[in-house]
Amino acid sequence: MKTFSVYDIVHKMIGSVHPVGDSAIDKERFINLVCQSDLLELLFQEIHEVYDQNKDSHEESCRRCAEKARDTMKEIIDFYSIELK
């Protein structure tokens, strides 16, 4: 039995987002890109919520999750801040 990663499953559900220069195909790819962008925004919001709601927690496990969320957001922001200039 073949196992799939979360990425594989999402990619199969959304479809390709890369345009190919054919209007009919690219129209569908654009819709796929919007779906993927919406999903990404929701995932980022949830990661931010984990950070925001747990950064000052008295529980070590909650602070650990907040630190992971913070580090993930910082890494993504730093990388794409440089890439998009």
Rosetta constraint file for C-alpha pairs under 8 A:
AtomPair CA 4 CA 8 HARMONIC 5.72 0.50
AtomPair CA 4 CA 9 HARMONIC 6.39 0.50
AtomPair CA 5 CA 9 HARMONIC 6.39 0.50
AtomPair CA 6 CA 10 HARMONIC 6.17 0.50
AtomPair CA 7 CA 11 HARMONIC 5.91 0.50
AtomPair CA 8 CA 12 HARMONIC 6.10 0.50
AtomPair CA 9 CA 13 HARMONIC 6.22 0.50
AtomPair CA 10 CA 14 HARMONIC 6.01 0.50
AtomPair CA 11 CA 15 HARMONIC 5.40 0.50
AtomPair CA 11 CA 16 HARMONIC 7.02 0.50
AtomPair CA 14 CA 32 HARMONIC 5.65 0.50
AtomPair CA 14 CA 35 HARMONIC 6.92 0.50
AtomPair CA 14 CA 36 HARMONIC 6.89 0.50
AtomPair CA 15 CA 29 HARMONIC 7.58 0.50
AtomPair CA 15 CA 32 HARMONIC 6.15 0.50
AtomPair CA 16 CA 29 HARMONIC 6.11 0.50
AtomPair CA 16 CA 32 HARMONIC 6.67 0.50
AtomPair CA 16 CA 33 HARMONIC 7.87 0.50
AtomPair CA 17 CA 29 HARMONIC 4.69 0.50
AtomPair CA 17 CA 30 HARMONIC 6.50 0.50
AtomPair CA 17 CA 32 HARMONIC 5.52 0.50
AtomPair CA 17 CA 33 HARMONIC 4.97 0.50
AtomPair CA 18 CA 26 HARMONIC 7.83 0.50
AtomPair CA 18 CA 29 HARMONIC 6.29 0.50
AtomPair CA 19 CA 25 HARMONIC 7.38 0.50
AtomPair CA 19 CA 26 HARMONIC 5.01 0.50
AtomPair CA 19 CA 29 HARMONIC 6.05 0.50
AtomPair CA 19 CA 30 HARMONIC 7.58 0.50
AtomPair CA 20 CA 25 HARMONIC 7.22 0.50
AtomPair CA 20 CA 26 HARMONIC 6.39 0.50
AtomPair CA 21 CA 25 HARMONIC 7.90 0.50
AtomPair CA 21 CA 26 HARMONIC 6.63 0.50
AtomPair CA 22 CA 26 HARMONIC 5.76 0.50
AtomPair CA 23 CA 27 HARMONIC 5.95 0.50
AtomPair CA 24 CA 28 HARMONIC 6.93 0.50
AtomPair CA 25 CA 29 HARMONIC 6.28 0.50
AtomPair CA 26 CA 30 HARMONIC 5.92 0.50
AtomPair CA 27 CA 31 HARMONIC 6.52 0.50
AtomPair CA 28 CA 32 HARMONIC 6.25 0.50
AtomPair CA 29 CA 33 HARMONIC 6.08 0.50
AtomPair CA 30 CA 34 HARMONIC 6.25 0.50
AtomPair CA 31 CA 35 HARMONIC 6.30 0.50
AtomPair CA 32 CA 36 HARMONIC 6.13 0.50
AtomPair CA 33 CA 37 HARMONIC 5.97 0.50
AtomPair CA 34 CA 38 HARMONIC 6.08 0.50
AtomPair CA 35 CA 39 HARMONIC 6.24 0.50
AtomPair CA 36 CA 40 HARMONIC 6.12 0.50
AtomPair CA 37 CA 41 HARMONIC 6.16 0.50
AtomPair CA 38 CA 42 HARMONIC 6.34 0.50
AtomPair CA 39 CA 43 HARMONIC 6.20 0.50
AtomPair CA 40 CA 44 HARMONIC 6.12 0.50
AtomPair CA 41 CA 45 HARMONIC 6.13 0.50
AtomPair CA 42 CA 46 HARMONIC 6.23 0.50
AtomPair CA 43 CA 47 HARMONIC 6.25 0.50
AtomPair CA 44 CA 48 HARMONIC 6.11 0.50
AtomPair CA 44 CA 73 HARMONIC 7.76 0.50
AtomPair CA 45 CA 49 HARMONIC 6.15 0.50
AtomPair CA 46 CA 50 HARMONIC 6.29 0.50
AtomPair CA 47 CA 51 HARMONIC 6.44 0.50
AtomPair CA 47 CA 69 HARMONIC 5.50 0.50
AtomPair CA 47 CA 73 HARMONIC 7.65 0.50
AtomPair CA 48 CA 52 HARMONIC 6.02 0.50
AtomPair CA 48 CA 69 HARMONIC 6.67 0.50
AtomPair CA 48 CA 70 HARMONIC 7.47 0.50
AtomPair CA 48 CA 73 HARMONIC 7.58 0.50
AtomPair CA 49 CA 53 HARMONIC 5.79 0.50
AtomPair CA 50 CA 54 HARMONIC 6.01 0.50
AtomPair CA 50 CA 65 HARMONIC 6.97 0.50
AtomPair CA 50 CA 66 HARMONIC 5.75 0.50
AtomPair CA 50 CA 69 HARMONIC 6.49 0.50
AtomPair CA 51 CA 55 HARMONIC 5.54 0.50
AtomPair CA 51 CA 65 HARMONIC 7.15 0.50
AtomPair CA 51 CA 66 HARMONIC 4.05 0.50
AtomPair CA 51 CA 67 HARMONIC 6.89 0.50
AtomPair CA 51 CA 69 HARMONIC 5.41 0.50
AtomPair CA 51 CA 70 HARMONIC 5.92 0.50
AtomPair CA 52 CA 66 HARMONIC 7.25 0.50
AtomPair CA 53 CA 57 HARMONIC 7.87 0.50
AtomPair CA 53 CA 66 HARMONIC 7.81 0.50
AtomPair CA 54 CA 62 HARMONIC 5.46 0.50
AtomPair CA 54 CA 63 HARMONIC 5.63 0.50
AtomPair CA 54 CA 65 HARMONIC 7.36 0.50
AtomPair CA 54 CA 66 HARMONIC 5.36 0.50
AtomPair CA 55 CA 62 HARMONIC 7.52 0.50
AtomPair CA 55 CA 63 HARMONIC 5.41 0.50
AtomPair CA 55 CA 66 HARMONIC 5.16 0.50
AtomPair CA 55 CA 67 HARMONIC 7.16 0.50
AtomPair CA 56 CA 63 HARMONIC 6.87 0.50
AtomPair CA 57 CA 62 HARMONIC 6.17 0.50
AtomPair CA 57 CA 63 HARMONIC 5.84 0.50
AtomPair CA 58 CA 62 HARMONIC 7.80 0.50
AtomPair CA 58 CA 63 HARMONIC 7.55 0.50
AtomPair CA 59 CA 63 HARMONIC 6.38 0.50
AtomPair CA 60 CA 64 HARMONIC 6.02 0.50
AtomPair CA 61 CA 65 HARMONIC 6.39 0.50
AtomPair CA 62 CA 66 HARMONIC 6.27 0.50
AtomPair CA 63 CA 67 HARMONIC 6.06 0.50
AtomPair CA 64 CA 68 HARMONIC 6.27 0.50
AtomPair CA 65 CA 69 HARMONIC 6.13 0.50
AtomPair CA 66 CA 70 HARMONIC 6.03 0.50
AtomPair CA 67 CA 71 HARMONIC 6.00 0.50
AtomPair CA 68 CA 72 HARMONIC 6.03 0.50
AtomPair CA 69 CA 73 HARMONIC 6.19 0.50
AtomPair CA 70 CA 74 HARMONIC 6.03 0.50
AtomPair CA 71 CA 75 HARMONIC 5.99 0.50
AtomPair CA 72 CA 76 HARMONIC 6.25 0.50
AtomPair CA 73 CA 77 HARMONIC 6.02 0.50
AtomPair CA 74 CA 78 HARMONIC 5.90 0.50
AtomPair CA 75 CA 79 HARMONIC 6.08 0.50
AtomPair CA 76 CA 80 HARMONIC 6.14 0.50
AtomPair CA 77 CA 81 HARMONIC 5.77 0.50
AtomPair CA 78 CA 82 HARMONIC 6.55 0.50
AtomPair CA 79 CA 83 HARMONIC 6.34 0.50
AtomPair CA 80 CA 84 HARMONIC 5.79 0.50
AtomPair CA 81 CA 85 HARMONIC 6.70 0.50
